[in-house]
Structure formats: C-alpha cells, structure tokens
Amino acid sequence: MTSARLSGSHASTSAHTTLLDDRRFRALLSDEDWGRLPLATWRRFSKRVADGDSVVYVGVVDELAFSDFGWWFAQAARLIGGPLPTGRDIGVPMIVTVTEDGATGGQTWTRICARKRGFPQVIHSAKRFAGPTGLEEYVGFGVSMALRIAVEDQVLIFRSAGYGLQLGRLWLPLPRWLTPGELIVTHRDLGEGAFRFTLDVTHPRHGALIHQSVLFREAVS
C-alpha cells in the first residue's frame, strides 16, 4: 500500500495481487463510447483483482464547496452511514480502496478523507453490476442508487438514475424529498498518470448542493 503525501498521489496493488481483464464497465457502454475514452481510463476501468484483493489510490482534495442546504443534507446523511463528504478541508489526502467482492460480483469502495483536525471521514459503498441500469451503488441501511454511465469529451461520467430502499427482494423508490437530487461523478484523465475525480450534487429546488474535486496520480511501477 502506498503512503499519502500532499505533493502527489498514487495507485498501488500488492506485489502478490493477480490482475484480471474486467469487462463489466465496458459492457455498460457502446463500443463507440468506450473507444472515445483515453487509453489510461480504459486500463483503470478494465483492472480487476482476485476476490478479496484491493487496488489503492491516493489523492489530494483540491476543491470542496457546499451550499447551506447541502451542508445540512450531508450531515443528515450520517444517519445512513455518511455517504457524502461532511468536512470543508482542502489540501488533505484522500485514500480510495477498491476491493473485489466475489460474493456479489461487485466491488467494495472505501474512501478515507483526512481532516486537518480530528479523525478522517470514512465512506463505505459497494458498486454492484445489477439493477435497472446494470450498475448501482449501495451505501448501506438498505439504500442504493441506480447509476448510468456515459462518455462526454473523453470523460467517463456516472449519473444517478433513481434512489431506492432494498427490503428483501423488493426495491422501493425513495420519494424525491428524501433524496439529494442529481448526483454526477466524473473521471477525467489528465495524462502522465494523473486523473481528476469530481462529485457534484444538484437538487431540483435548492440548486447546487455539493462540489468536490480530488486530484490523483498513479505510481510509476
């Protein structure tokens, strides 16, 4: 595992980790859209490890903004595990661990965001290749979000396509007033091993709620 440094960021796998060809994300896009992505993005989203193994990325948060309503919504979301950023610090490291989950055929994502004071925030979620769009993010407490992916200007984009509550085999849509609105995550390759992750949450009534940007740089093997 790599160590976090404010001067840069890294992606790491264990020397004993087996890398497999992963076509799960590619299957959600047309050949034309997949072909518009930079080669480095192909490689990141075609990298699959064996069950229980992990890939670790280390970045630095360089932008973070909340509206007043967005701040309070993020704090309230702690009741379901805190899936949204809750601090305002920038210039702090973020560690993202992607672990293969053989039981579900998906991935467990763990995001650790440092704070200038106190313990870091830890966000857990699971990407599952299931649901009406073929991809969903489960955040715990039965709550999940369907996602659609697309490519725009060589950027890989994940857009929310509805929120729901899983009760056994039933998936019940959540009322709009209980949701943050549209959530968009982007992955933009910057060349030379660097890429940018952004998160934007926009409410239909209250407008822009949250914006976060994290700069990552892959380690040179």
Secondary structure, 3 states (H helix, E strand, C coil): CCCCECCECCEEECCCCCEEECCCCHHHCCHHHHHCCCHHHHHHCCEEECCCCEEEEEEEEEEEEECHHHHHHHHHHHHHCCCCCCCCCCCCEEEEEEEEECCCCEEEEEEEECCCCCCCEEEEEEEECCCCCCCEEEEECCEEEEEEEEEECCEEEEEEEEEEEEECCEEEECCHHHCCCEEEEEEEEEECCEEEEEEEEEECCCEEEEEEEEEEECCCC
